[in-house]
Amino acid sequence: MTELSAEGAVMGADEPEVRTTAGVVRGAGEASGSAVFKGIPFAEPPVGALRFAAPVPVRSWDGVRKTVAYGAPPPQSAAFGMDALVSGDAVDEGDWLTLNVWTPDPDPGAALPVIVWMHGGAYVIGMSGLPEYDGGRLAREGAVVVVTLNYRVGIEGFAQIEGAPANRGLLDQVAALEWVRDNIRAFGGDPGRVTVVGQSAGAGSLAALLTMERAAGLFGRAVAQSVPGTFFSPGLAADIAREFAAELGVRPTVEDLGAVAPRRLPAVADAVGAKGAAFAERWGPTAHALIPVAPVVDGDVLPAAPWEALASGAGRDVELIVGHTRDEFRLMMLLRGLTGEVTEDQAAVALRTFGPGGAAGGAASGDAYRAAFPAASDEELYELVQSDWLFRMPSLQLAEAQIAGGGSAHVYELVWEAPGMGGMLGACHGLDVPLVFGNLGEGLPALLLGEEPPAEAAELSRIVRAAWTGFAAGEGPGWPSYDVERLVRLFDASPSVAAYPEEVSRGIWREHVFGALPLLGG
């Protein structure tokens, strides 16, 4: 074994070794001098007595732990075929809580900025080992240390289970950030310059972390990409959990659900989510949106919905970038077979359900959209109102809440259109992921770019990565903060700064307050 430095890192080794607080890890070196460490445990496996519990720090080990392969992912929904990517045995063993580190300079004295990535996946899928999340290029070319991680999703991470803490997936993320605080210096990172970047469910998680006392001080900057507005009240979450348990013929308790193998639970959440409209009278838009789990505003782990908490100043000390894509919901329409198929009745239901005020808004919700967009077709209105409800307006209002609470925010919109599939998806949800990592030919998001991504995709990726890494380094993202002029960065083939382009939608949603979705009649 090569001798470790006093700070805990071996320099210039083909198999670099770093001493963490739990023990020594051995990664893989690259010709560029950078290094990668995969599958480092940051908490004990949440199985057995720890099932549905808050994460517990990983036990120390003797000798050297080889960290060159991604850790096993948590149980996955069948969405996008993610369940087929995991081994049932590995899932049941529960060794899910691991993270990965890419460092361009594994020298404890390097003190490089750190980017911690929170993956998306509607809170039911996602794993750090997907090829689109390989952090090598982002770390190497951006001179930052990149950390990606697994956290519990689905029923394991977010269901409201009697006898268990709420938001276990969020608590996993806090545990990973605590690991970063305690260990990242040994990998060449600066624990005082940590930026958390999250997309979709990862951005929703990040919105929660911005307001959680448990996460205070663990990061100083944040980039929230496509923040979903879906947060549950305890009553709604508990009612959904009862349906999960009913699918299995058990009670929604730690004792009963803990006796069910982890590999079985994702199919239960899928089954309940697929029933959709059957629960509409109780769950409202949540049922129509087919969303079975989300962060719960439980009053403890998450004391208030992010928009309320930020407006009260909870995250004012964290520098924030927040934004969304222009055509957020178009990908979901394709996946649900709705492209070119939306009827007038379907559009009317969507406008009534997802417009400001939800079902309570009644016909007024639809009238507002039809009046504001008189030339829009039924399908365009169907897409537009769900883009606004699910991602666009929650993202914009998160920035506005941050400013109202005494902080600052930079806002962007991705308007560059994906060339894949004949360009039919426009600037859709998820298109930002390959642009951030620079992995234009890897993973599911790369399908949006086509078999041969155009040169402008590579150039736009370079611009986005420079903005994120410059922000992480404390240099700002390269465009003005959002203020009374509402200037934002428009990411296109030729990026520009302009007034926020979705002002009509902003006006429709101006009086709406995003918060915990209630149990109707509960």
C-alpha positions in Angstrom: 0.0 0.0 0.0 1.3 3.5 -0.9 2.0 5.8 2.0 -0.8 8.3 2.7 0.0 12.0 3.3 -0.9 13.6 6.6 -4.0 15.0 5.1 -5.0 11.6 3.7 -4.4 11.5 0.0 -1.8 9.8 -2.2 -0.7 12.1 -5.0 0.1 10.9 -8.6 -0.9 7.3 -8.0 -2.6 5.2 -10.7 -4.8 3.9 -7.9 -5.1 7.0 -5.7 -6.0 6.5 -2.0 -7.7 8.9 0.3 -8.4 8.6 4.0 -12.0 9.4 4.9 -13.4 9.6 8.4 -14.5 6.0 8.1 -11.4 4.5 6.4 -9.2 4.5 3.4 -10.7 4.3 -0.1 -8.8 3.5 -3.3 -10.1 5.0 -6.6 -8.9 5.1 -10.2 -6.5 7.6 -11.6 -6.6 9.0 -15.1 -3.9 10.2 -17.6 -5.0 13.8 -17.0 -4.1 13.5 -13.3 -7.7 13.5 -12.2 -9.2 10.7 -10.2 -12.6 9.1 -9.6 -13.9 7.2 -6.5 -17.2 5.3 -6.9 -19.5 3.7 -4.5 -18.2 5.3 -1.3 -20.7 4.5 1.5 -21.9 7.6 3.4 -24.4 5.7 5.6 -25.3 2.2 6.8 -27.6 0.1 4.6 -31.2 1.1 5.6 -32.4 -2.5 6.0 -33.3 -4.7 8.9 -33.6 -2.6 12.1 -32.7 0.5 10.0 -35.5 0.0 7.5 -37.4 3.3 7.0 -35.2 5.0 9.6 -33.2 8.1 9.3 -29.7 7.4 7.9 -27.0 6.2 10.3 -23.3 7.1 9.7 -21.4 4.3 8.1 -19.2 2.1 10.3 -15.5 2.4 10.0 -13.5 -0.3 8.2 -9.9 -1.5 8.4 -7.5 -1.7 5.5 -8.3 -0.2 2.1 -11.7 -0.2 0.5 -11.7 -0.4 -3.3 -14.1 2.2 -4.8 -14.1 1.8 -8.5 -17.7 0.6 -9.1 -21.0 2.4 -8.5 -22.9 1.3 -5.5 -26.2 -0.6 -5.8 -29.1 1.7 -6.5 -32.2 1.9 -4.3 -35.4 0.1 -5.5 -36.7 1.6 -8.8 -40.1 2.1 -10.4 -40.7 0.6 -13.8 -40.7 4.0 -15.4 -38.2 4.2 -18.3 -37.4 0.6 -17.6 -35.4 1.5 -14.6 -36.4 -1.5 -12.6 -34.6 -3.7 -15.1 -31.3 -1.9 -14.3 -31.2 -3.3 -10.8 -30.5 -6.7 -9.3 -33.2 -7.9 -7.0 -30.7 -9.4 -4.6 -28.6 -6.3 -4.5 -31.7 -4.2 -3.9 -32.8 -6.3 -1.0 -29.3 -6.1 0.6 -29.9 -2.3 0.9 -26.4 -1.1 0.3 -27.8 1.9 -1.5 -26.5 4.9 0.3 -23.2 5.6 -1.6 -21.7 8.5 -3.4 -19.1 9.1 -6.1 -16.3 11.7 -6.3 -14.5 13.0 -9.4 -11.6 15.3 -8.7 -9.2 16.9 -11.2 -6.6 17.4 -8.4 -6.7 14.9 -5.5 -4.5 17.1 -3.4 -5.9 18.2 0.0 -4.4 21.5 -0.6 -6.2 22.1 -3.9 -9.3 23.6 -2.2 -11.4 23.4 -5.4 -15.1 24.4 -5.6 -17.4 21.4 -5.0 -20.6 20.6 -7.0 -22.9 18.1 -5.4 -25.5 16.7 -7.9 -29.0 15.6 -6.9 -30.6 13.5 -9.6 -34.2 13.7 -10.7 -36.8 11.0 -11.3 -40.1 12.0 -9.9 -39.0 10.8 -6.5 -39.6 7.2 -7.7 -36.5 6.5 -9.9 -32.9 7.6 -10.2 -29.4 6.4 -9.4 -26.0 8.1 -9.5 -24.5 5.4 -11.7 -26.4 6.4 -14.9 -24.0 7.3 -17.7 -25.5 10.8 -18.1 -24.3 11.6 -14.6 -20.6 10.8 -15.1 -18.9 13.8 -13.6 -15.5 13.4 -15.2 -15.8 16.0 -17.9 -17.5 18.5 -15.7 -14.8 18.1 -13.0 -11.9 18.1 -15.4 -12.8 21.0 -17.6 -14.5 23.0 -14.9 -11.8 22.7 -12.2 -14.3 21.5 -9.7 -14.8 18.4 -7.5 -18.0 16.7 -8.5 -20.1 14.5 -6.1 -23.1 12.4 -7.2 -25.1 10.3 -4.8 -27.9 7.8 -4.3 -30.8 8.6 -2.0 -33.9 6.5 -1.2 -36.8 7.0 -3.6 -40.3 5.7 -3.8 -41.9 4.2 -0.8 -38.5 3.6 0.9 -37.7 7.3 0.7 -40.8 9.3 0.7 -44.0 7.4 1.8 -45.6 8.5 5.0 -45.2 5.4 7.1 -46.4 5.1 10.7 -43.5 4.9 13.1 -41.0 6.3 10.6 -39.6 9.8 10.0 -41.0 11.6 7.0 -38.8 12.5 4.0 -36.1 9.8 4.5 -34.8 10.6 1.0 -34.2 14.2 2.1 -32.4 13.0 5.2 -30.2 10.8 3.1 -29.2 13.9 1.1 -28.4 15.7 4.3 -26.2 12.8 5.4 -24.4 12.9 2.1 -23.8 16.6 2.5 -22.5 16.0 6.0 -20.1 13.5 4.5 -18.9 16.1 2.0 -18.4 18.6 4.8 -16.3 16.1 6.7 -14.3 14.5 3.9 -14.2 16.5 0.7 -11.0 18.4 1.6 -9.0 15.1 1.3 -10.3 14.8 -2.3 -9.1 18.3 -3.2 -12.4 20.1 -2.5 -13.1 23.1 -0.4 -15.9 22.3 2.2 -16.5 26.1 2.4 -17.4 26.3 -1.3 -20.1 23.7 -1.8 -22.8 24.2 -4.5 -25.7 21.8 -4.7 -27.2 21.3 -8.2 -30.5 19.5 -8.6 -32.8 18.7 -11.6 -36.5 17.9 -11.4 -37.1 15.8 -8.3 -33.5 16.7 -7.4 -34.4 20.4 -7.7 -37.5 19.8 -5.5 -35.2 18.1 -3.0 -32.9 21.1 -3.2 -35.8 23.5 -2.6 -36.5 21.6 0.5 -32.9 21.5 1.6 -32.7 25.3 1.3 -35.3 25.6 4.1 -34.3 22.7 6.4 -32.5 23.4 9.6 -30.7 20.1 9.3 -29.1 21.3 6.1 -28.1 24.7 7.2 -24.5 25.5 6.6 -23.8 22.5 4.4 -23.8 24.5 1.2 -23.5 28.1 0.2 -24.8 28.1 -3.4 -27.5 26.2 -5.2 -28.7 25.6 -8.8 -32.3 24.4 -9.0 -33.2 23.1 -12.5 -37.0 22.6 -13.2 -38.4 22.7 -9.6 -41.6 20.6 -9.3 -44.4 22.2 -7.3 -45.5 18.8 -5.8 -45.2 18.8 -2.0 -47.6 16.8 0.0 -49.5 17.7 3.2 -49.3 15.0 5.9 -53.0 14.1 5.4 -52.5 13.6 1.7 -49.3 11.6 2.2 -50.9 9.4 4.8 -53.9 8.7 2.6 -51.7 7.6 -0.3 -49.7 5.4 2.0 -52.8 3.7 3.1 -53.5 2.8 -0.5 -49.9 1.4 -0.8 -50.5 -0.8 2.2 -53.9 -1.9 0.9 -52.3 -3.1 -2.3 -50.3 -5.5 -0.1 -53.1 -6.3 2.4 -51.1 -4.8 5.3 -51.1 -1.7 7.4 -48.9 1.4 6.5 -46.6 0.8 9.4 -42.9 0.2 9.8 -43.7 -3.3 11.2 -45.9 -4.4 8.3 -44.1 -2.7 5.4 -40.8 -3.6 6.8 -41.7 -7.3 6.4 -42.1 -6.7 2.6 -38.9 -7.2 0.5 -37.6 -3.9 -0.9 -37.7 -5.1 -4.4 -41.6 -5.5 -4.2 -42.4 -2.0 -3.1 -41.8 0.0 -6.4 -44.5 -2.1 -8.2 -46.9 -1.2 -5.4 -46.3 2.6 -5.9 -46.6 2.1 -9.7 -49.9 0.3 -9.3 -51.4 3.0 -7.1 -50.1 5.8 -9.3 -51.5 4.2 -12.4 -55.0 4.2 -10.9 -54.9 8.0 -11.2 -58.4 9.4 -11.6 -59.9 6.8 -9.3 -58.6 8.9 -6.4 -59.2 12.4 -7.9 -61.9 13.3 -5.4 -59.5 12.8 -2.5 -56.1 13.7 -4.1 -57.0 16.3 -6.7 -54.3 17.2 -9.2 -51.9 14.7 -7.6 -54.1 11.9 -8.8 -54.4 13.3 -12.4 -50.6 13.8 -12.5 -49.9 10.2 -11.5 -47.6 11.2 -8.7 -47.5 8.7 -5.9 -44.8 10.2 -3.6 -43.2 13.6 -3.0 -41.6 15.5 -0.1 -44.0 15.9 2.8 -44.4 19.1 4.7 -44.5 17.3 8.0 -43.6 20.1 10.4 -40.4 18.5 11.5 -38.0 17.4 8.8 -39.7 19.9 6.5 -41.4 22.6 8.6 -43.0 24.5 5.7 -43.3 24.4 1.9 -40.2 25.9 0.3 -41.9 28.9 -1.2 -43.3 30.0 2.2 -40.1 29.3 4.0 -37.9 31.1 1.5 -40.2 34.1 1.5 -39.7 34.2 5.3 -36.0 34.4 4.8 -35.0 30.7 5.5 -32.5 30.6 2.6 -31.4 34.2 2.2 -27.7 33.4 2.8 -27.6 30.8 0.0 -26.8 32.2 -3.5 -29.3 30.8 -5.9 -29.8 30.0 -9.6 -33.2 28.7 -10.6 -34.7 28.0 -14.0 -36.7 25.8 -16.3 -37.0 24.6 -19.9 -39.5 26.3 -22.2 -41.5 23.1 -23.1 -41.3 21.2 -19.9 -44.3 18.9 -20.3 -43.9 17.9 -23.9 -41.8 14.9 -23.1 -44.4 13.6 -20.7 -47.0 13.9 -23.4 -45.0 11.8 -25.7 -44.4 9.2 -23.1 -48.1 9.0 -22.3 -49.0 8.7 -26.0 -50.9 12.0 -26.0 -48.9 13.8 -28.8 -51.4 14.7 -31.4 -54.2 13.1 -29.5 -55.5 15.6 -26.9 -59.2 16.3 -27.1 -61.2 19.4 -26.2 -62.5 17.5 -23.1 -59.1 16.5 -22.0 -57.8 20.1 -22.4 -60.8 21.3 -20.4 -60.1 18.9 -17.5 -56.4 19.8 -17.5 -57.1 23.5 -17.4 -59.7 23.1 -14.6 -57.4 20.7 -12.6 -54.0 22.3 -13.0 -54.8 26.0 -13.5 -54.3 28.4 -10.6 -56.3 27.3 -7.6 -56.5 23.7 -9.0 -59.9 22.1 -9.0 -61.2 24.8 -6.7 -60.6 27.3 -9.5 -63.3 25.5 -11.7 -64.0 27.0 -15.1 -62.2 30.2 -14.2 -58.8 28.4 -14.5 -59.6 27.4 -18.0 -61.0 30.8 -18.9 -57.8 32.5 -17.8 -55.7 30.4 -20.1 -58.0 30.6 -23.1 -58.2 34.4 -22.8 -54.5 34.8 -22.4 -53.6 32.4 -25.3 -56.5 32.8 -27.7 -54.7 31.2 -30.7 -53.6 28.1 -28.7 -55.0 24.7 -29.7 -56.4 22.3 -27.1 -53.2 20.4 -27.2 -51.1 23.4 -26.7 -53.2 24.5 -23.8 -53.1 21.0 -22.3 -49.3 21.1 -22.5 -48.9 24.7 -21.3 -51.0 24.5 -18.2 -49.2 21.4 -17.0 -45.8 22.8 -17.8 -46.7 25.8 -15.7 -48.2 23.9 -12.8 -45.6 21.2 -12.6 -42.3 23.1 -13.3 -42.3 26.5 -14.8 -44.2 28.6 -12.2 -42.9 26.7 -9.2 -39.4 27.4 -10.4 -40.0 31.1 -11.1 -41.9 31.6 -7.8 -39.0 29.9 -5.9 -36.7 32.7 -7.2 -39.3 35.3 -6.3 -39.7 33.9 -2.8 -35.9 33.9 -2.3 -35.8 37.6 -3.3 -38.8 38.4 -1.1 -37.0 36.8 1.9 -34.0 39.0 1.5 -31.8 36.8 -0.7 -30.9 37.0 -4.4 -31.5 34.8 -7.4 -30.5 34.4 -11.0 -33.1 33.0 -13.3 -32.7 31.2 -16.7 -34.9 29.5 -19.3 -33.6 26.9 -21.7 -35.2 27.6 -25.1 -32.8 25.7 -27.4 -34.7 22.9 -29.1 -33.6 19.3 -28.9 -32.7 18.1 -32.4 -33.5 14.4 -31.7 -36.8 12.8 -32.9 -37.1 15.4 -35.6 -37.2 18.2 -33.2 -40.7 17.4 -32.0 -39.8 17.7 -28.3 -38.6 21.3 -28.4 -36.9 22.5 -25.2 -38.3 19.7 -23.1 -37.9 18.5 -19.6 -34.5 16.8 -19.1 -32.7 18.5 -22.0 -30.6 20.4 -19.5 -29.0 17.3 -18.0 -26.6 16.4 -20.9 -25.8 20.1 -21.3 -24.7 20.3 -17.6 -22.5 17.2 -17.6 -21.3 17.5 -21.2 -22.2 13.8 -21.8 -23.9 14.4 -25.1 -23.9 10.9 -26.3 -24.7 9.0 -23.1 -27.8 7.8 -21.3 -31.5 8.5 -21.9 -31.3 12.3 -22.1 -28.8 12.0 -24.9 -31.5 10.5 -27.1 -32.9 14.1 -27.2 -29.8 15.2 -29.0 -29.9 12.6 -31.8 -27.4 10.1 -33.0 -24.9 12.8 -33.9 -25.3 15.9 -31.6 -24.8 19.1 -33.6 -21.8 21.3 -32.9 -24.1 23.9 -31.4 -25.1 21.4 -28.7 -21.4 21.0 -27.7 -21.0 24.8 -27.6 -24.2 25.3 -25.6 -23.0 22.6 -23.2 -19.7 24.4 -22.8 -21.5 27.7 -22.0 -23.9 26.1 -19.4 -21.0 24.2 -17.7 -19.0 27.4 -17.6 -21.9 29.2 -16.0 -22.4 26.5 -13.3 -18.8 26.1 -12.5 -18.1 29.8 -12.5 -21.0 30.2 -10.1 -19.6 27.4 -7.9 -16.3 29.2 -7.8 -17.9 32.4 -6.6 -17.5 34.3 -9.9 -21.3 34.5 -10.6 -23.0 32.8 -13.5 -22.5 35.5 -16.1 -25.8 37.4 -16.2 -27.6 39.8 -13.9 -29.7 38.7 -10.9 -33.5 38.7 -11.2 -35.0 41.9 -9.9 -37.7 44.4 -10.8 -36.6 44.3 -14.5 -37.0 40.5 -14.4 -34.0 39.8 -16.6 -33.1 36.2 -17.2 -30.6 34.2 -19.2 -32.1 32.5 -22.3 -30.0 29.5 -23.1 -30.2 29.1 -26.9 -27.7 28.4 -29.7 -26.7 32.1 -29.1 -27.5 32.8 -25.4 -28.9 36.2 -24.5 -30.2 38.2 -21.6 -33.8 39.3 -21.9 -37.0 40.0 -19.9 -38.6 36.8 -18.6 -40.4 35.4 -21.7 -43.2 33.7 -19.9 -44.7 36.9 -18.6 -48.3 35.9 -19.6 -48.1 32.7 -17.5 -46.5 34.6 -14.7 -49.5 37.0 -14.7 -52.0 34.1 -14.6 -50.2 32.6 -11.6 -49.4 35.8 -9.8 -51.9 35.3 -7.0 -51.4 31.6 -6.6 -49.4 30.3 -3.6 -47.5 27.0 -4.1 -47.7 25.0 -0.9 -48.4 21.5 0.4 -51.1 19.8 -1.6 -54.0 18.9 0.6 -56.2 15.9 1.1 -59.5 17.0 -0.3 -62.2 16.7 2.2 -59.7 15.6 4.8 
